[in-house]
Amino acid sequence: MSVITYLTDIEFGPGAIAEVAGRLERLGVTRPLLVSDHGVAAAGLVARIRPYLPQEVATFLDVPSNPTEEAVLAALDLYRAQGCDGVVALGGGSPIDLAKAVALLARHDGPLAQFALIEGGLARITAAVAPVIAVPTTAGTGSEVGRAALITLADGRKLGIVSPHLIPKAAICDPELTLGMPQALTAATALDALSHCLETYLSPRDNPPAEAIALDGAARIWGHVLRAFEDGRDLAARHALMMGSLQGGLTFQKGLGAVHALSHALGGLKSPNLHHGTLNAILMPAVMRMNRPAAPEKFARIEKALDLPPGGLEEALEALNRRLGIPVGLKTLGLREEQFEIVIRGALADHSHPTNPAPLTAEDYASLLEAVHV
């Protein structure tokens, strides 16, 4: 039996940001906490959303690039002190994930660790989560329609808190908010979205509608990422990337795979501080090579959808990384070989590990890390 659900309300298109006010009204939220970060504010996007929020709104901007339990608790303190009754998340995956965790703890007694999926948290999360409206400013994470929040806990573990109750009540997807995004961020977030589409498509769980969405999303990203990278004001390309990112998020319920099992574990390291999308871009070619024997028919369909020659996906991913200026490997980013063991343990425990198309061992993960440690 397959369980297939698509429950998120989505406003999509140029100018969609104006719908925030109406969504707040429909949800009965009168005192939202605005969660964003300093980079989004510096880009002028916090100012862009303020006309659609109540005149005085509590704002939390101290969101780390990999959101932490400490930051969640600081935002929660502000939420409670200001008598907030909902959250508006503006930014990439980090503000949106942090906002979900705040909304959870606003109406559930902590500690946060007990809500992690691998700690049995799915059953502990009820519908009493405070309402979240997610407004993505990158085309990458899909968190605006996803069930998960990835948080680095106080004990150093980067864990997924997963529940359908964490899906934002509304996603406001306005591609105009991504116009002029820096090239490096455009590249990393687009390849993050591509990794979502590819990994969910390859997941062994049975969900044909999600697979169709993932394959279409991958084709949109593949066909437009270079245009968006080369011309930051190309609205049509930005529109396609945001839709592809959204589609990747809609398919998360199929589960991800080894790319994300490793990137989650790597992202939990205190040092070096590694960007999630960049990690996924570096890891994708090696993981795809390892997974090809487990799903040859699916690889053939991916290559057909992306207009690639048979067997050409891995080399095409490597070539795209080069054109987009993605770092060549994890060694250049500061990862040390002595850190492999903790990363492998984290990958094996990660919620994305079981849905990799090929069952992987610690030795397999070691081989993957060695392949990208250049």
ROMI-813112 format. One record per residue (C-alpha): z, y, x. Coordinates in Angstrom, 1 decimal. Each point is the difference from the previous one (the first is absolute). Example, Ala and Ser with C-alpha at 12.3 -4.5 7.8 and 13.67 -1.06 7.14 Angstrom:
BEGIN
((7.8, -4.5, 12.3))
((-0.7, 3.4, 1.4))
END
This chain:
BEGIN
((0.0, 0.0, 0.0))
((-0.8, 3.5, 1.2))
((2.0, 3.1, -0.8))
((-2.2, 3.1, 0.0))
((1.4, 3.4, -0.7))
((-1.4, 3.6, 0.4))
((2.6, 2.4, -1.4))
((-0.4, 3.3, 1.8))
((-1.2, 3.2, -1.7))
((-2.5, 1.7, 2.4))
((-1.5, 3.5, -0.1))
((-2.9, 0.0, 2.4))
((-2.4, 2.7, 1.1))
((-0.3, 3.5, 1.5))
((2.6, 2.3, -1.6))
((2.1, -2.9, -1.2))
((3.1, 1.7, 1.6))
((0.2, 2.2, -3.1))
((1.0, -3.0, -2.1))
((3.4, -0.2, 1.7))
((1.6, 2.4, -2.5))
((-1.2, -2.0, -3.0))
((1.2, -3.2, 1.5))
((3.4, 1.4, 0.7))
((0.2, 1.1, -3.6))
((-1.1, -3.4, -1.4))
((2.6, -1.7, 2.1))
((2.7, 2.4, -1.1))
((0.7, 1.0, 3.6))
((1.4, 3.6, 0.2))
((1.7, 0.0, 3.4))
((-2.2, -1.9, 2.4))
((0.7, -0.5, 3.7))
((-3.1, 0.8, 2.0))
((-0.3, -2.4, 3.0))
((-2.5, 0.9, 2.7))
((0.0, 0.6, 3.7))
((-0.3, 2.9, 2.4))
((-3.6, -0.8, 0.9))
((-1.1, 0.1, -3.6))
((1.8, 3.2, -0.5))
((-1.6, 1.5, 3.1))
((-3.4, -0.9, -1.4))
((0.7, 2.1, -3.0))
((0.2, -2.9, -2.5))
((3.6, 0.6, -1.1))
((-1.1, 3.5, -1.0))
((-2.9, -1.5, -1.9))
((2.2, -2.2, -2.2))
((2.7, 2.6, -0.7))
((-1.8, 1.7, -2.9))
((0.1, -3.3, -1.9))
((3.8, -0.6, 0.5))
((3.0, 1.7, -1.6))
((0.7, 3.5, 1.5))
((2.9, -1.2, 2.1))
((-0.4, -3.5, 1.4))
((2.1, -1.8, 2.6))
((-2.1, -0.9, 3.0))
((0.5, -2.7, 2.7))
((-2.3, 0.2, 3.0))
((1.9, -1.9, 2.7))
((-2.1, -3.3, -0.4))
((-0.6, -1.9, 3.2))
((-3.4, -1.5, 0.7))
((1.6, -3.4, -0.6))
((2.6, 0.8, -2.8))
((3.5, -1.0, 0.8))
((3.1, -1.0, -2.0))
((1.7, 3.1, 1.4))
((-2.7, 2.3, -1.3))
((0.1, -1.8, -3.4))
((3.7, 0.7, -0.3))
((-0.3, 3.6, 1.0))
((-2.7, 0.5, -2.7))
((2.2, -1.8, -2.5))
((2.9, 2.3, 0.8))
((-2.3, 3.0, -0.8))
((-1.3, -1.7, -3.2))
((3.6, -0.5, -1.2))
((1.3, 3.4, 1.1))
((-2.9, 1.8, -1.9))
((0.4, -2.1, -3.1))
((-3.6, -1.4, 0.2))
((-1.5, -2.3, -2.5))
((-3.2, -1.1, 1.7))
((-2.0, 0.2, 3.2))
((-3.4, 1.5, 0.9))
((-1.3, -1.5, 3.2))
((-2.6, 2.0, 1.9))
((-1.5, -1.4, 3.2))
((-1.0, -3.2, 1.6))
((1.7, -3.3, -0.2))
((3.2, 1.1, 1.7))
((1.0, 2.6, -2.6))
((-1.1, -2.2, -2.9))
((1.9, -3.0, 1.3))
((3.1, 2.1, 0.6))
((-0.3, 1.4, -3.5))
((0.0, -3.5, -1.5))
((3.1, -0.9, 1.9))
((1.8, 3.2, -1.2))
((-1.1, -0.7, -3.6))
((1.4, -3.6, 0.4))
((3.4, 1.1, 1.4))
((0.3, 2.8, -2.5))
((0.7, -2.6, -2.7))
((0.9, -3.1, 1.9))
((3.1, -0.4, 2.2))
((-0.8, -0.7, 3.6))
((0.0, -1.0, 2.8))
((-3.8, 0.2, 0.5))
((-0.3, -3.2, 1.9))
((0.9, -2.1, -3.0))
((-3.2, 1.1, -1.8))
((-2.3, -1.2, 2.8))
((-2.4, -2.8, -1.2))
((1.1, -2.4, 2.7))
((3.6, 0.5, -1.0))
((-0.6, -0.9, -3.6))
((-0.3, 3.6, -1.1))
((-2.8, -0.5, -2.5))
((2.4, -1.4, -2.6))
((2.5, 2.8, 0.6))
((-2.4, 2.9, -0.8))
((-0.1, 0.9, -3.7))
((-2.1, 2.4, -2.1))
((2.7, 2.6, 0.4))
((-1.8, 1.5, 3.1))
((-0.4, 3.8, -0.3))
((-3.5, 1.1, -0.8))
((-2.3, 0.7, 3.0))
((-3.3, 2.0, -0.1))
((-2.0, -0.7, 3.2))
((-2.5, 2.5, 1.3))
((-1.7, -1.4, 3.1))
((-1.4, 2.4, 2.7))
((-1.6, -2.7, 2.1))
((-2.4, -2.7, -0.9))
((1.7, -3.0, 1.6))
((3.2, -1.6, -1.2))
((-0.6, -0.6, -3.7))
((3.7, 0.4, -0.5))
((-0.6, 2.2, -3.0))
((-0.9, -3.1, -2.0))
((2.0, -2.6, 2.0))
((3.1, -2.0, -0.8))
((1.5, 0.3, 3.4))
((2.0, 2.5, 2.2))
((0.2, -0.7, 3.7))
((3.2, 1.3, 1.4))
((1.5, -0.4, 3.5))
((3.6, -1.0, -0.7))
((3.1, 1.2, 2.0))
((0.0, -3.4, 1.7))
((-3.5, 0.6, 1.4))
((-1.9, -2.4, -2.3))
((-3.1, 1.5, -1.8))
((0.0, -1.8, -3.3))
((-1.9, 0.1, -3.2))
((1.8, 0.9, -3.2))
((-2.3, -1.4, -2.7))
((0.1, 0.1, -3.8))
((-2.4, 1.0, -2.8))
((2.7, 2.4, -1.0))
((-0.7, 2.0, 3.2))
((-3.6, 0.7, -1.0))
((-0.2, 3.8, -0.6))
((-0.2, 1.0, -3.6))
((-3.1, 2.1, 0.8))
((-2.3, 0.3, 3.0))
((-1.8, 3.4, 0.3))
((-2.9, -0.6, 2.4))
((-1.8, 3.2, 0.9))
((-2.5, -0.4, 2.9))
((0.0, 3.7, 0.5))
((3.4, -0.4, 1.6))
((-1.5, -2.0, 2.8))
((-2.7, 2.5, 0.9))
((0.2, 1.1, 3.6))
((2.5, -2.7, 1.0))
((0.0, -0.5, 3.8))
((-2.5, -2.5, 1.3))
((2.7, -2.3, 1.5))
((1.9, -0.1, -3.2))
((-3.2, -0.6, -2.0))
((-0.9, -2.9, 2.2))
((3.4, -1.7, 0.0))
((0.6, 0.4, -3.7))
((-3.5, -1.2, -1.0))
((0.4, -3.1, 2.2))
((3.4, -0.6, -1.5))
((-1.6, 0.0, -3.4))
((-2.8, -2.3, 1.2))
((2.6, -2.4, 1.3))
((1.6, -0.1, -3.4))
((-3.3, -0.8, -1.7))
((-0.9, -2.7, 2.6))
((3.4, -1.7, 0.1))
((0.6, -0.1, -3.7))
((-3.5, -1.4, -0.5))
((0.7, -2.7, 2.5))
((3.4, -0.9, -1.5))
((0.1, -3.5, -1.4))
((1.6, 1.1, -3.3))
((-2.2, -0.4, -3.0))
((-0.9, 3.4, -1.5))
((-3.8, 0.5, -0.5))
((0.2, 3.5, -1.5))
((2.0, 1.1, 3.1))
((-2.5, -1.5, 2.3))
((-2.9, 1.8, -1.7))
((2.0, 3.3, 0.3))
((0.8, -0.7, 3.7))
((-3.6, -0.8, 0.9))
((-1.3, 3.1, -1.7))
((2.7, 2.1, 1.7))
((-0.9, -1.4, 3.4))
((-3.7, 0.9, -0.6))
((0.9, 3.6, -1.0))
((2.1, 0.5, 3.1))
((-2.5, -1.6, 2.3))
((-2.9, 2.1, -1.3))
((1.8, 3.4, 0.2))
((2.6, 0.0, 2.8))
((-2.4, 1.3, 2.6))
((-1.2, 2.8, -2.3))
((3.6, 1.1, -0.7))
((0.9, -0.3, 3.7))
((-3.0, 2.1, 1.1))
((0.3, 2.6, -2.7))
((3.5, 0.6, -1.3))
((-1.3, 2.1, -2.9))
((-2.3, -2.7, -1.5))
((1.5, -0.3, -3.4))
((-2.2, -2.9, -1.1))
((1.1, -2.0, 3.1))
((3.7, 1.0, -0.6))
((-0.4, -1.1, -3.7))
((-1.3, -3.4, 1.1))
((2.8, -0.5, 2.6))
((2.7, 0.9, -2.5))
((-1.4, -2.4, -2.6))
((-0.3, -2.7, 2.6))
((3.6, 0.6, 1.0))
((1.1, -0.1, -3.7))
((-1.8, -3.3, -0.4))
((1.7, -1.5, 3.0))
((3.3, 1.0, -1.6))
((-0.9, -1.5, -3.3))
((-0.5, -3.4, 1.7))
((3.3, -0.1, 1.8))
((1.3, -2.6, -2.6))
((-2.2, -2.6, 1.8))
((2.0, 0.5, 3.1))
((-1.1, 1.1, 3.5))
((-0.1, -2.0, 3.2))
((0.6, -0.2, 3.7))
((-1.3, 3.6, 0.7))
((2.8, 1.3, -2.1))
((2.6, -2.5, 1.0))
((-0.5, 1.2, 3.6))
((-0.3, 3.7, -0.7))
((3.1, 0.0, -2.1))
((1.9, -1.7, 2.8))
((-1.5, 2.4, 2.6))
((0.7, 3.0, -2.2))
((3.7, -0.9, -0.1))
((0.4, 0.4, 3.8))
((2.0, 3.1, 1.0))
((-2.3, 0.4, 3.0))
((-2.9, 0.5, 0.2))
((-0.4, 1.8, -3.3))
((-3.2, -1.6, -1.4))
((-2.3, 1.3, -2.8))
((-0.5, -2.6, -2.7))
((-3.7, 0.6, -0.6))
((-0.8, 0.1, 3.7))
((1.8, -3.4, 0.5))
((-2.1, -1.5, -2.8))
((-3.2, 1.2, 1.5))
((0.8, -1.5, 3.4))
((1.2, -3.3, -1.5))
((-2.8, -0.6, -2.5))
((-2.7, -1.4, 2.3))
((2.3, -2.6, 1.6))
((1.6, -1.1, -3.3))
((-3.4, -0.3, -1.6))
((-1.2, -2.3, 2.8))
((3.1, -2.2, -0.5))
((-0.4, -0.1, -3.7))
((-3.8, -0.6, -0.3))
((0.2, -3.9, 0.2))
((2.5, 0.0, -3.0))
((-2.3, 2.0, -2.3))
((-3.7, -0.2, 1.1))
((-1.4, 0.6, -3.5))
((2.0, 3.1, -0.5))
((-1.0, 1.4, 3.4))
((-3.6, -0.6, -0.9))
((0.5, 2.0, -3.2))
((1.8, 2.8, 1.9))
((-3.0, 0.3, 2.4))
((-2.4, 0.1, -2.8))
((1.9, 2.7, -1.8))
((0.1, 2.1, 3.2))
((-3.6, -0.7, 0.9))
((0.9, -1.8, 3.2))
((-1.7, -3.0, 1.6))
((1.7, -3.4, -0.4))
((2.9, -0.3, 2.4))
((-0.1, 3.7, 0.8))
((3.2, 1.4, -1.6))
((2.2, -0.2, 3.1))
((-2.4, 1.7, 2.4))
((-0.8, 2.6, -2.7))
((3.7, 0.8, -0.3))
((0.3, 0.4, 3.7))
((-3.1, 2.3, 0.1))
((1.4, 2.1, -2.8))
((3.3, 0.4, 1.8))
((-1.8, 1.2, 3.0))
((-2.0, 2.6, -2.0))
((3.1, 1.2, -1.7))
((2.0, 0.4, 3.2))
((2.6, -2.6, -0.8))
((2.1, -1.0, 3.1))
((-1.3, -3.1, 1.7))
((3.3, -1.9, -0.2))
((3.8, -0.1, -0.3))
((0.7, 0.2, 3.7))
((-1.6, 3.5, 0.0))
((2.5, 1.0, -2.7))
((3.0, -1.1, 2.0))
((0.7, -3.5, -1.4))
((1.7, -2.2, 2.7))
((-0.4, -3.8, 0.3))
((3.7, -0.5, -0.2))
((-0.1, 1.4, -3.5))
((-2.3, -2.8, -1.2))
((2.8, -2.3, -1.0))
((1.6, 2.4, -2.4))
((-3.3, 0.9, -1.5))
((-0.9, -3.7, -0.5))
((3.3, -0.6, -1.8))
((-0.6, 2.9, -2.2))
((-3.5, -1.1, -0.9))
((1.1, -3.5, -0.9))
((2.7, 1.5, -2.3))
((-2.3, 2.6, -1.5))
((-1.1, -0.2, -3.7))
((-3.7, 0.2, 1.0))
((0.2, -3.1, 2.2))
((-0.2, -2.7, -2.7))
((-3.2, 1.4, -1.5))
((-2.0, -0.1, 3.2))
((-3.0, -2.3, -0.7))
((0.8, -2.1, 3.2))
((3.6, -1.2, 0.4))
((1.1, 1.6, 3.2))
((2.7, -1.1, 2.5))
((2.0, 2.0, 2.5))
((-2.5, -1.2, 2.6))
((-2.9, 1.4, -2.1))
((1.8, 3.4, -0.3))
((0.6, 0.0, 3.8))
((-3.8, -0.6, 0.5))
((-0.8, 2.9, -2.3))
((2.3, 2.3, 1.8))
((-1.4, -1.0, 3.4))
((-3.5, 0.6, -1.3))
((0.7, 3.6, -0.9))
((2.4, 0.8, 2.8))
((-2.6, 1.8, 2.2))
END
